[in-house]
Amino acid sequence: VLCVSITYQGRTLGIAALGEYRSWAREPIGDEKIKLCRAMVGQAGSAIENARLHEELLDHSREAVLAMASAVDAKSRWTAGHSERVTRYAVAIATELGWGVELVETIRTAGQLHDIGKIGTPEAILNKAGELTDEEYQIIKRHPIDGDTILSRMRQFSAIVPAVRHHHERFDGRG
């Protein structure tokens, strides 16, 4: 057995134990084999670090999603908690339907951000207690398209853009 430390940029991440069936007739493990094993394990260190960085990036994306959803909910007393409730229902339905973990997470993100386009809606319209005028109604109806525009600029949200854009569409397809 040859034990080689798994390192990345001087940090030790672990140890790789590499075994080989040995017979008395074989040459002992030599410098060339040790050099090859170190090179292989060095690649493993890079892969482990890349995986760690990828997870960190996903965590930051999740935090950004929650911050954006909170910004939308904070704009109006009418929308406070709405995204959270939509998300809870959507995730429960997707889970009950037996959708995979990855798709359920996509649904979770879509629920959290479905109203992101309301960031561009004037607060006077969002907070209006009475009935909206035709002009105000046309403005509020734009929030799914505005949400599409906002999220389309970020590649990591490409899977949820259709849900955001069409979240007020009728099930029968008539608008």
Order of alpha helices (4+ residues) and beta strands (2+ residues): beta-beta-alpha-alpha-alpha-alpha-alpha-alpha-alpha
